[in-house]
Amino acid sequence: MKELLCRVAAIENLTPSVFRVLLTLPEPIEFLAGQYAQVIMGERDKRPFSIASCPSKTEQLELHIGATADNRYAMEVLDKMRATGEVRIEVPLGNAWYREDSERPLILIAGGTGFSYTWSILQAHLRSNSTRPITLYWGGRKPEDLYLDTQLKKLSDQHANMHYCPVVEQAPETWHGAQGLVHNAVMAEQSDLNEADIYVAGRFEMVRVIRDAFHAQGLPLSQLYGDALAFI
């Protein structure tokens, strides 16, 4: 882990309340898919965000930050980036990285901007030589929350070992994906959870429900990965 002062190269809207942030690093770093960075706001104030970038020795990191006026935790980070054009981070952190040497199928589960965690893992897996099946379940309140939905559908069409399942809670009549809570969509499709490696990111409440429900269905907790699990 290193502490680095980064230049803010870009802040772009993915949705009205989700932003893609590109940080230029002062030196190349290496990280594993599924790790995260901490933005240093103060000596005792460090705020974690998953790295959305595909792992490589890189001088730029991509973050997806969900921020609204009533979410000061994230909005203050963006405000600081905009005001100063730079930010100090600690990177890389986290133990819930992609286990490339496993032979089990992968199931990725994301709620909201927890997608950035799964996006890094998905890219790494598709760029590897592995033929292991990988399934991504991405849940949001509305279809518009799934900001890379079109790109993910194209990737699923291009890769025979990839399946993508978008899930929304508030579905319009024209919606053709799954409806409801994302973990219920997983359990409706997946009958042998104990045969998979499962990676999850989202709100702590969602991760807790997934841990308890999937473990009750026979999933060994050693096959469930997510940094939130250390805090619930």
Backbone as CSV, one residue per row, in Angstrom:
resi,resn,N_x,N_y,N_z,CA_x,CA_y,CA_z,C_x,C_y,C_z
1,MET,0.837,-1.189,0.000,0.000,0.000,0.000,0.877,1.246,0.000
2,LYS,0.501,2.211,-0.857,1.229,3.463,-0.950,0.284,4.640,-0.738
3,GLU,0.845,5.744,-0.273,0.105,7.001,-0.222,0.598,7.872,-1.365
4,LEU,-0.334,8.294,-2.227,0.033,9.012,-3.442,-0.807,10.275,-3.599
5,LEU,-0.196,11.338,-4.079,-0.914,12.553,-4.438,-1.247,12.477,-5.919
6,CYS,-2.526,12.464,-6.255,-2.978,12.243,-7.627,-3.602,13.509,-8.209
7,ARG,-3.435,13.668,-9.495,-4.114,14.747,-10.215,-5.479,14.239,-10.687
8,VAL,-6.489,15.059,-10.544,-7.825,14.701,-11.006,-7.894,15.008,-12.498
9,ALA,-7.878,13.957,-13.320,-7.858,14.138,-14.772,-9.247,14.420,-15.330
10,ALA,-10.291,13.842,-14.714,-11.649,14.044,-15.225,-12.674,13.640,-14.174
11,ILE,-13.786,14.350,-14.174,-14.985,13.972,-13.416,-16.145,14.072,-14.386
12,GLU,-16.752,12.929,-14.714,-17.779,12.868,-15.747,-19.039,12.205,-15.197
13,ASN,-20.190,12.661,-15.636,-21.450,12.052,-15.219,-21.693,10.742,-15.949
14,LEU,-21.987,9.690,-15.185,-22.496,8.441,-15.736,-24.017,8.430,-15.663
15,THR,-24.546,9.008,-14.581,-25.968,9.305,-14.403,-25.998,10.658,-13.698
16,PRO,-27.171,11.237,-13.456,-27.195,12.506,-12.728,-26.568,12.442,-11.337
17,SER,-26.462,11.243,-10.765,-25.915,11.133,-9.405,-24.735,10.166,-9.284
18,VAL,-24.224,9.693,-10.404,-23.052,8.810,-10.392,-21.991,9.408,-11.307
19,PHE,-20.755,9.442,-10.810,-19.676,10.110,-11.522,-18.513,9.163,-11.766
20,ARG,-17.962,9.225,-12.990,-16.708,8.540,-13.283,-15.569,9.515,-12.999
21,VAL,-14.669,9.101,-12.118,-13.520,9.927,-11.749,-12.260,9.248,-12.249
22,LEU,-11.446,9.985,-12.984,-10.156,9.482,-13.447,-9.048,10.213,-12.708
23,LEU,-8.200,9.431,-12.052,-7.088,9.982,-11.281,-5.773,9.610,-11.955
24,THR,-4.940,10.599,-12.190,-3.603,10.351,-12.734,-2.620,10.224,-11.573
25,LEU,-1.922,9.095,-11.528,-1.010,8.793,-10.429,0.383,9.353,-10.717
26,PRO,1.148,9.655,-9.671,2.505,10.168,-9.881,3.496,9.092,-10.308
27,GLU,3.110,7.825,-10.164,3.964,6.703,-10.559,3.079,5.504,-10.861
28,PRO,3.529,4.588,-11.704,2.716,3.403,-11.995,2.547,2.529,-10.749
29,ILE,1.377,1.940,-10.597,1.143,0.998,-9.506,0.539,-0.282,-10.062
30,GLU,0.621,-1.337,-9.282,-0.035,-2.594,-9.610,-1.078,-2.887,-8.542
31,PHE,-2.213,-3.431,-8.961,-3.266,-3.790,-8.020,-3.985,-5.011,-8.551
32,LEU,-4.815,-5.612,-7.718,-5.582,-6.793,-8.099,-7.035,-6.405,-8.339
33,ALA,-7.685,-7.087,-9.256,-9.096,-6.818,-9.529,-9.909,-7.003,-8.255
34,GLY,-10.705,-6.000,-7.924,-11.515,-6.061,-6.718,-10.940,-5.302,-5.541
35,GLN,-9.762,-4.707,-5.693,-9.210,-3.903,-4.606,-9.763,-2.481,-4.663
36,TYR,-9.459,-1.701,-3.619,-10.020,-0.358,-3.544,-8.968,0.665,-3.139
37,ALA,-9.336,1.940,-3.285,-8.493,3.058,-2.867,-9.216,3.815,-1.761
38,GLN,-8.438,4.431,-0.883,-9.018,5.292,0.134,-8.621,6.738,-0.149
39,VAL,-9.617,7.601,-0.234,-9.363,9.032,-0.372,-9.115,9.605,1.017
40,ILE,-7.989,10.281,1.179,-7.614,10.840,2.476,-8.188,12.245,2.594
41,MET,-9.220,12.373,3.404,-9.835,13.681,3.650,-9.222,14.365,4.871
42,GLY,-8.664,13.583,5.767,-8.031,14.087,6.984,-7.270,12.968,7.642
43,GLU,-6.552,13.285,8.707,-5.709,12.276,9.367,-6.508,11.061,9.799
44,ARG,-7.739,11.277,10.263,-8.589,10.176,10.708,-9.836,10.041,9.846
45,ASP,-9.788,10.576,8.661,-10.944,10.556,7.765,-10.508,10.047,6.393
46,LYS,-10.675,8.732,6.189,-10.288,8.091,4.933,-11.504,7.362,4.371
47,ARG,-11.841,7.656,3.110,-13.094,7.171,2.538,-12.814,6.217,1.373
48,PRO,-13.280,4.963,1.479,-12.957,3.940,0.473,-13.866,3.977,-0.749
49,PHE,-13.264,3.722,-1.925,-13.996,3.592,-3.179,-13.339,2.480,-3.998
50,SER,-14.156,1.581,-4.530,-13.616,0.488,-5.339,-12.948,1.027,-6.592
51,ILE,-11.888,0.344,-7.019,-11.218,0.690,-8.272,-11.971,0.002,-9.406
52,ALA,-12.452,0.793,-10.352,-13.204,0.236,-11.477,-12.293,-0.215,-12.612
53,SER,-11.051,0.225,-12.601,-10.122,-0.083,-13.685,-9.809,-1.569,-13.745
54,CYS,-9.476,-2.036,-14.955,-8.952,-3.391,-15.114,-7.510,-3.403,-14.632
55,PRO,-7.116,-4.404,-13.846,-5.755,-4.419,-13.315,-4.681,-4.411,-14.394
56,SER,-3.698,-3.594,-14.167,-2.518,-3.512,-15.024,-1.551,-2.596,-14.295
57,LYS,-0.340,-2.551,-14.770,0.584,-1.577,-14.208,0.234,-0.241,-14.838
58,THR,-0.419,0.602,-14.085,-1.060,1.762,-14.679,-0.709,3.045,-13.947
59,GLU,-0.852,4.149,-14.669,-0.665,5.469,-14.073,-1.995,6.203,-13.940
60,GLN,-3.104,5.504,-14.166,-4.416,6.129,-14.036,-5.397,5.153,-13.408
61,LEU,-6.226,5.646,-12.494,-7.257,4.840,-11.851,-8.625,5.431,-12.147
62,GLU,-9.604,4.537,-12.313,-10.985,4.956,-12.521,-11.812,4.567,-11.305
63,LEU,-12.592,5.527,-10.806,-13.516,5.296,-9.705,-14.919,5.649,-10.171
64,HIS,-15.949,4.978,-9.622,-17.340,5.337,-9.846,-17.905,5.776,-8.496
65,ILE,-18.287,7.028,-8.388,-18.712,7.590,-7.104,-20.165,8.040,-7.202
66,GLY,-21.008,7.447,-6.378,-22.396,7.873,-6.286,-22.503,8.982,-5.264
67,ALA,-23.010,10.137,-5.683,-23.058,11.294,-4.780,-24.285,12.139,-5.068
68,THR,-25.046,12.426,-4.024,-26.197,13.320,-4.101,-26.061,14.370,-3.010
69,ALA,-26.904,15.380,-3.073,-26.814,16.483,-2.103,-26.978,15.991,-0.665
70,ASP,-27.753,14.915,-0.473,-27.958,14.410,0.884,-26.942,13.330,1.270
71,ASN,-25.981,13.060,0.392,-24.916,12.096,0.692,-23.594,12.853,0.788
72,ARG,-23.398,13.511,1.916,-22.218,14.354,2.080,-20.928,13.540,2.077
73,TYR,-21.005,12.294,2.503,-19.821,11.433,2.566,-19.109,11.387,1.224
74,ALA,-19.862,11.187,0.157,-19.275,11.121,-1.179,-19.173,12.492,-1.831
75,MET,-20.191,13.358,-1.622,-20.187,14.667,-2.272,-19.005,15.522,-1.808
76,GLU,-18.630,15.407,-0.554,-17.484,16.175,-0.057,-16.190,15.773,-0.762
77,VAL,-16.080,14.498,-1.117,-14.899,14.034,-1.858,-14.864,14.679,-3.237
78,LEU,-15.997,14.678,-3.926,-16.051,15.298,-5.246,-15.803,16.808,-5.155
79,ASP,-16.382,17.440,-4.147,-16.175,18.880,-3.977,-14.691,19.203,-3.791
80,LYS,-14.007,18.391,-3.008,-12.576,18.606,-2.782,-11.792,18.410,-4.067
81,MET,-12.131,17.371,-4.826,-11.449,17.122,-6.093,-11.630,18.285,-7.059
82,ARG,-12.864,18.799,-7.140,-13.140,19.903,-8.053,-12.424,21.184,-7.615
83,ALA,-12.359,21.405,-6.310,-11.786,22.648,-5.797,-10.269,22.691,-5.944
84,THR,-9.614,21.553,-5.732,-8.149,21.539,-5.703,-7.509,20.920,-6.935
85,GLY,-8.265,20.082,-7.666,-7.709,19.409,-8.833,-6.773,18.274,-8.491
86,GLU,-6.715,17.926,-7.214,-5.847,16.825,-6.789,-6.427,16.188,-5.545
87,VAL,-5.938,14.996,-5.237,-6.417,14.287,-4.061,-5.347,13.288,-3.628
88,ARG,-5.253,13.091,-2.340,-4.295,12.122,-1.804,-5.040,10.823,-1.501
89,ILE,-4.453,9.704,-1.954,-5.110,8.414,-1.758,-4.136,7.393,-1.175
90,GLU,-4.704,6.356,-0.579,-3.961,5.155,-0.208,-4.429,4.041,-1.129
91,VAL,-3.471,3.300,-1.691,-3.822,2.291,-2.688,-2.660,1.302,-2.858
92,PRO,-2.909,0.028,-3.155,-4.215,-0.640,-3.181,-4.534,-1.239,-1.815
93,LEU,-5.819,-1.426,-1.548,-6.286,-1.994,-0.293,-7.366,-3.043,-0.590
94,GLY,-7.601,-3.928,0.381,-8.686,-4.895,0.250,-8.207,-6.312,0.002
95,ASN,-8.960,-7.254,0.573,-8.629,-8.680,0.454,-9.635,-9.468,-0.383
96,ALA,-10.643,-8.790,-0.940,-11.694,-9.502,-1.672,-11.432,-9.462,-3.175
97,TRP,-10.193,-9.712,-3.543,-9.833,-9.639,-4.951,-10.202,-10.917,-5.703
98,TYR,-10.129,-10.832,-6.994,-10.423,-11.926,-7.922,-9.442,-13.076,-7.732
99,ARG,-9.987,-14.265,-7.405,-9.162,-15.473,-7.234,-9.013,-16.157,-8.596
100,GLU,-7.987,-15.770,-9.312,-7.799,-16.233,-10.690,-7.475,-17.708,-10.770
101,ASP,-6.902,-18.278,-9.710,-6.456,-19.665,-9.757,-7.563,-20.657,-9.375
102,SER,-8.747,-20.169,-9.003,-9.860,-21.064,-8.686,-10.405,-21.681,-9.967
103,GLU,-11.032,-22.854,-9.833,-11.651,-23.502,-10.990,-13.173,-23.407,-10.960
104,ARG,-13.727,-22.773,-9.921,-15.184,-22.672,-9.800,-15.740,-21.548,-10.690
105,PRO,-16.991,-21.676,-11.141,-17.659,-20.571,-11.841,-17.720,-19.339,-10.935
106,LEU,-17.812,-18.160,-11.550,-17.891,-16.918,-10.803,-19.298,-16.340,-10.883
107,ILE,-19.783,-15.839,-9.753,-21.018,-15.062,-9.699,-20.674,-13.709,-9.088
108,LEU,-20.934,-12.649,-9.837,-20.691,-11.287,-9.366,-22.033,-10.637,-9.057
109,ILE,-22.145,-9.997,-7.890,-23.400,-9.360,-7.485,-23.103,-7.929,-7.066
110,ALA,-23.756,-6.987,-7.732,-23.523,-5.574,-7.445,-24.840,-4.861,-7.177
111,GLY,-24.807,-3.991,-6.187,-25.918,-3.075,-5.951,-25.437,-1.661,-6.190
112,GLY,-26.075,-0.942,-7.097,-25.701,0.444,-7.372,-24.272,0.588,-7.840
113,THR,-23.536,1.528,-7.210,-22.144,1.759,-7.607,-21.205,0.682,-7.076
114,GLY,-21.736,-0.290,-6.331,-20.944,-1.475,-6.035,-20.521,-2.177,-7.313
115,PHE,-21.156,-1.784,-8.419,-20.795,-2.315,-9.732,-19.324,-2.095,-10.055
116,SER,-18.725,-1.000,-9.592,-17.326,-0.722,-9.940,-16.402,-1.849,-9.485
117,TYR,-16.704,-2.451,-8.338,-15.944,-3.604,-7.833,-16.068,-4.784,-8.795
118,THR,-17.280,-5.089,-9.199,-17.491,-6.234,-10.083,-17.001,-5.949,-11.504
119,TRP,-17.018,-4.704,-11.917,-16.568,-4.320,-13.250,-15.084,-4.615,-13.411
120,SER,-14.302,-4.321,-12.394,-12.868,-4.615,-12.439,-12.625,-6.124,-12.556
121,ILE,-13.363,-6.904,-11.771,-13.207,-8.362,-11.795,-13.674,-8.934,-13.134
122,LEU,-14.795,-8.440,-13.629,-15.319,-8.923,-14.914,-14.318,-8.679,-16.039
123,GLN,-13.761,-7.479,-16.103,-12.790,-7.167,-17.148,-11.561,-8.070,-17.052
124,ALA,-11.076,-8.266,-15.828,-9.896,-9.114,-15.643,-10.174,-10.542,-16.091
125,HIS,-11.360,-11.056,-15.767,-11.682,-12.434,-16.125,-11.831,-12.593,-17.641
126,LEU,-12.501,-11.641,-18.273,-12.702,-11.750,-19.717,-11.398,-11.593,-20.490
127,ARG,-10.438,-10.890,-19.930,-9.157,-10.707,-20.608,-8.195,-11.862,-20.343
128,SER,-8.550,-12.733,-19.411,-7.718,-13.900,-19.127,-8.032,-14.995,-20.150
129,ASN,-7.331,-16.077,-20.043,-7.580,-17.216,-20.933,-8.593,-18.203,-20.354
130,SER,-9.184,-17.840,-19.228,-10.096,-18.756,-18.548,-11.405,-18.915,-19.308
131,THR,-11.917,-20.136,-19.313,-13.235,-20.402,-19.898,-14.292,-20.603,-18.805
132,ARG,-13.924,-20.353,-17.555,-14.885,-20.504,-16.460,-16.087,-19.592,-16.680
133,PRO,-17.290,-20.076,-16.463,-18.474,-19.215,-16.599,-18.438,-18.078,-15.580
134,ILE,-18.891,-16.916,-16.013,-18.991,-15.762,-15.122,-20.347,-15.113,-15.341
135,THR,-21.067,-14.887,-14.250,-22.400,-14.298,-14.310,-22.427,-13.031,-13.468
136,LEU,-22.909,-11.945,-14.040,-23.021,-10.672,-13.330,-24.488,-10.336,-13.114
137,TYR,-24.851,-10.129,-11.849,-26.164,-9.610,-11.473,-25.960,-8.186,-10.961
138,TRP,-26.624,-7.236,-11.624,-26.475,-5.833,-11.219,-27.849,-5.280,-10.884
139,GLY,-28.016,-4.850,-9.647,-29.290,-4.346,-9.191,-29.311,-2.843,-9.018
140,GLY,-30.435,-2.229,-9.397,-30.659,-0.801,-9.197,-32.131,-0.548,-8.945
141,ARG,-32.448,0.677,-8.547,-33.856,1.003,-8.334,-34.601,1.107,-9.666
142,LYS,-33.960,1.769,-10.644,-34.587,1.990,-11.953,-33.614,1.578,-13.051
143,PRO,-34.104,1.295,-14.262,-33.200,0.921,-15.353,-32.091,1.936,-15.589
144,GLU,-32.389,3.227,-15.380,-31.394,4.268,-15.630,-30.197,4.174,-14.688
145,ASP,-30.366,3.486,-13.559,-29.266,3.341,-12.600,-28.177,2.399,-13.111
146,LEU,-28.514,1.565,-14.078,-27.572,0.574,-14.620,-26.840,1.225,-15.801
147,TYR,-25.870,2.058,-15.475,-25.303,3.007,-16.436,-24.435,2.374,-17.519
148,LEU,-24.010,1.142,-17.369,-23.261,0.460,-18.431,-24.043,-0.739,-18.979
149,ASP,-25.346,-0.683,-18.863,-26.205,-1.801,-19.263,-25.984,-2.193,-20.720
150,THR,-25.961,-1.234,-21.617,-25.795,-1.540,-23.047,-24.450,-2.200,-23.316
151,GLN,-23.396,-1.686,-22.692,-22.065,-2.253,-22.893,-21.990,-3.681,-22.354
152,LEU,-22.634,-3.923,-21.228,-22.612,-5.263,-20.642,-23.369,-6.266,-21.508
153,LYS,-24.465,-5.841,-22.112,-25.204,-6.734,-23.008,-24.356,-7.097,-24.225
154,LYS,-23.601,-6.127,-24.727,-22.726,-6.409,-25.869,-21.630,-7.386,-25.473
155,LEU,-21.043,-7.203,-24.295,-20.006,-8.120,-23.831,-20.553,-9.531,-23.673
156,SER,-21.773,-9.626,-23.154,-22.393,-10.942,-22.977,-22.606,-11.632,-24.321
157,ASP,-22.940,-10.858,-25.339,-23.108,-11.423,-26.683,-21.776,-11.885,-27.271
158,GLN,-20.695,-11.200,-26.897,-19.370,-11.490,-27.461,-18.660,-12.644,-26.764
159,HIS,-19.032,-12.938,-25.515,-18.315,-13.954,-24.722,-19.275,-15.078,-24.335
160,ALA,-18.999,-16.266,-24.834,-19.883,-17.405,-24.583,-19.940,-17.797,-23.117
161,ASN,-18.895,-17.469,-22.353,-18.848,-17.868,-20.939,-19.387,-16.788,-20.004
162,MET,-19.967,-15.701,-20.550,-20.495,-14.612,-19.726,-22.011,-14.535,-19.829
163,HIS,-22.649,-14.367,-18.664,-24.090,-14.115,-18.599,-24.309,-12.860,-17.769
164,TYR,-25.169,-11.969,-18.258,-25.464,-10.716,-17.564,-26.949,-10.650,-17.254
165,CYS,-27.276,-10.367,-15.991,-28.664,-10.273,-15.565,-28.901,-8.935,-14.868
166,PRO,-29.509,-7.961,-15.550,-29.862,-6.700,-14.900,-31.130,-6.876,-14.062
167,VAL,-31.160,-6.228,-12.901,-32.286,-6.370,-11.975,-32.693,-4.985,-11.480
168,VAL,-33.979,-4.649,-11.567,-34.430,-3.359,-11.049,-35.624,-3.552,-10.120
169,GLU,-35.721,-2.666,-9.149,-36.822,-2.727,-8.187,-38.076,-2.062,-8.733
170,GLN,-37.907,-0.933,-9.436,-39.041,-0.187,-9.975,-39.017,-0.322,-11.499
171,ALA,-39.670,-1.348,-12.004,-39.572,-1.678,-13.423,-40.746,-1.110,-14.210
172,PRO,-40.464,-0.427,-15.312,-41.539,0.015,-16.198,-42.107,-1.171,-16.978
173,GLU,-43.225,-0.953,-17.654,-43.860,-2.042,-18.405,-42.978,-2.561,-19.535
174,THR,-42.081,-1.718,-20.011,-41.212,-2.110,-21.126,-39.980,-2.886,-20.678
175,TRP,-39.826,-3.091,-19.376,-38.619,-3.736,-18.847,-38.636,-5.235,-19.137
176,HIS,-37.496,-5.750,-19.625,-37.407,-7.167,-19.973,-36.444,-7.946,-19.077
177,GLY,-35.870,-7.294,-18.088,-34.951,-7.990,-17.188,-35.673,-8.506,-15.944
178,ALA,-34.886,-8.868,-14.940,-35.451,-9.346,-13.677,-35.958,-8.169,-12.853
179,GLN,-36.941,-8.443,-11.985,-37.525,-7.416,-11.136,-37.392,-7.810,-9.676
180,GLY,-37.236,-6.801,-8.814,-37.154,-7.058,-7.384,-35.764,-6.819,-6.841
181,LEU,-35.407,-7.534,-5.783,-34.105,-7.393,-5.145,-33.097,-8.317,-5.822
182,VAL,-31.870,-7.839,-5.930,-30.884,-8.546,-6.746,-30.568,-9.934,-6.195
183,HIS,-30.539,-10.097,-4.873,-30.181,-11.417,-4.338,-31.279,-12.448,-4.630
184,ASN,-32.536,-11.994,-4.721,-33.619,-12.918,-5.070,-33.492,-13.395,-6.514
185,ALA,-33.019,-12.509,-7.394,-32.791,-12.904,-8.789,-31.711,-13.964,-8.880
186,VAL,-30.678,-13.816,-8.057,-29.600,-14.816,-8.033,-30.156,-16.163,-7.580
187,MET,-30.893,-16.153,-6.488,-31.394,-17.409,-5.937,-32.425,-18.063,-6.856
188,ALA,-33.117,-17.267,-7.662,-34.093,-17.831,-8.605,-33.405,-18.555,-9.753
189,GLU,-32.197,-18.110,-10.120,-31.490,-18.709,-11.261,-30.448,-19.738,-10.864
190,GLN,-29.862,-19.568,-9.682,-28.715,-20.387,-9.293,-29.121,-21.419,-8.250
191,SER,-29.084,-22.682,-8.633,-29.509,-23.744,-7.714,-28.348,-24.345,-6.932
192,ASP,-27.113,-24.136,-7.399,-25.941,-24.749,-6.749,-24.939,-23.670,-6.366
193,LEU,-25.321,-22.824,-5.420,-24.443,-21.735,-5.000,-23.125,-22.245,-4.426
194,ASN,-23.168,-23.430,-3.831,-21.955,-23.984,-3.220,-20.907,-24.379,-4.252
195,GLU,-21.281,-24.373,-5.542,-20.332,-24.724,-6.596,-19.597,-23.501,-7.142
196,ALA,-19.910,-22.291,-6.643,-19.393,-21.058,-7.239,-18.547,-20.249,-6.266
197,ASP,-17.725,-19.366,-6.838,-17.103,-18.284,-6.084,-17.977,-17.052,-6.294
198,ILE,-18.387,-16.412,-5.201,-19.330,-15.305,-5.290,-18.669,-14.028,-4.759
199,TYR,-18.752,-12.976,-5.568,-18.169,-11.671,-5.229,-19.307,-10.662,-5.140
200,VAL,-19.354,-9.900,-4.043,-20.497,-9.030,-3.812,-20.049,-7.655,-3.325
201,ALA,-20.731,-6.614,-3.816,-20.464,-5.245,-3.370,-21.748,-4.437,-3.445
202,GLY,-21.975,-3.635,-2.436,-23.163,-2.789,-2.364,-23.326,-2.314,-0.936
203,ARG,-24.504,-1.871,-0.599,-24.761,-1.421,0.763,-24.573,-2.570,1.758
204,PHE,-24.131,-2.217,2.963,-23.870,-3.231,3.973,-25.104,-4.093,4.232
205,GLU,-26.309,-3.479,4.217,-27.527,-4.246,4.480,-27.718,-5.325,3.413
206,MET,-27.436,-4.984,2.157,-27.572,-5.943,1.061,-26.574,-7.082,1.219
207,VAL,-25.341,-6.740,1.542,-24.302,-7.759,1.682,-24.635,-8.697,2.843
208,ARG,-25.169,-8.155,3.913,-25.535,-8.985,5.073,-26.636,-9.976,4.699
209,VAL,-27.639,-9.512,3.983,-28.737,-10.388,3.563,-28.205,-11.493,2.659
210,ILE,-27.330,-11.139,1.721,-26.751,-12.123,0.816,-25.944,-13.164,1.572
211,ARG,-25.108,-12.704,2.493,-24.296,-13.652,3.279,-25.189,-14.658,4.001
212,ASP,-26.204,-14.170,4.692,-27.035,-15.048,5.503,-27.895,-15.974,4.633
213,ALA,-28.480,-15.420,3.567,-29.366,-16.225,2.721,-28.590,-17.282,1.943
214,PHE,-27.432,-16.910,1.409,-26.666,-17.855,0.601,-26.024,-18.928,1.480
215,HIS,-25.565,-18.538,2.659,-24.986,-19.532,3.571,-26.047,-20.555,3.983
216,ALA,-27.270,-20.083,4.181,-28.371,-20.991,4.529,-28.682,-21.948,3.387
217,GLN,-28.341,-21.556,2.154,-28.549,-22.413,0.979,-27.344,-23.307,0.692
218,GLY,-26.336,-23.279,1.563,-25.219,-24.203,1.419,-23.916,-23.600,0.928
219,LEU,-23.864,-22.283,0.723,-22.622,-21.658,0.266,-21.614,-21.576,1.403
220,PRO,-20.429,-22.179,1.261,-19.378,-21.988,2.268,-18.953,-20.517,2.292
221,LEU,-18.824,-19.943,3.470,-18.449,-18.533,3.555,-17.055,-18.277,2.994
222,SER,-16.235,-19.325,2.903,-14.905,-19.179,2.312,-14.971,-18.917,0.811
223,GLN,-16.152,-19.114,0.197,-16.331,-18.863,-1.235,-17.111,-17.579,-1.504
224,LEU,-17.290,-16.775,-0.465,-17.994,-15.490,-0.595,-16.989,-14.379,-0.317
225,TYR,-16.860,-13.447,-1.279,-15.867,-12.387,-1.200,-16.537,-11.011,-1.269
226,GLY,-16.076,-10.107,-0.418,-16.568,-8.736,-0.396,-15.969,-8.049,0.804
227,ASP,-15.397,-6.885,0.609,-14.734,-6.199,1.725,-15.734,-5.795,2.820
228,ALA,-17.004,-5.613,2.454,-18.005,-5.257,3.460,-18.179,-6.357,4.491
229,LEU,-17.849,-7.602,4.129,-18.045,-8.728,5.041,-17.231,-8.590,6.320
230,ALA,-16.152,-7.845,6.278,-15.322,-7.655,7.476,-15.973,-6.715,8.472
231,PHE,-17.042,-6.018,8.076,-17.640,-4.996,8.934,-19.059,-5.321,9.351
232,ILE,-19.576,-6.492,8.944,-20.971,-6.826,9.282,-21.039,-8.124,10.076
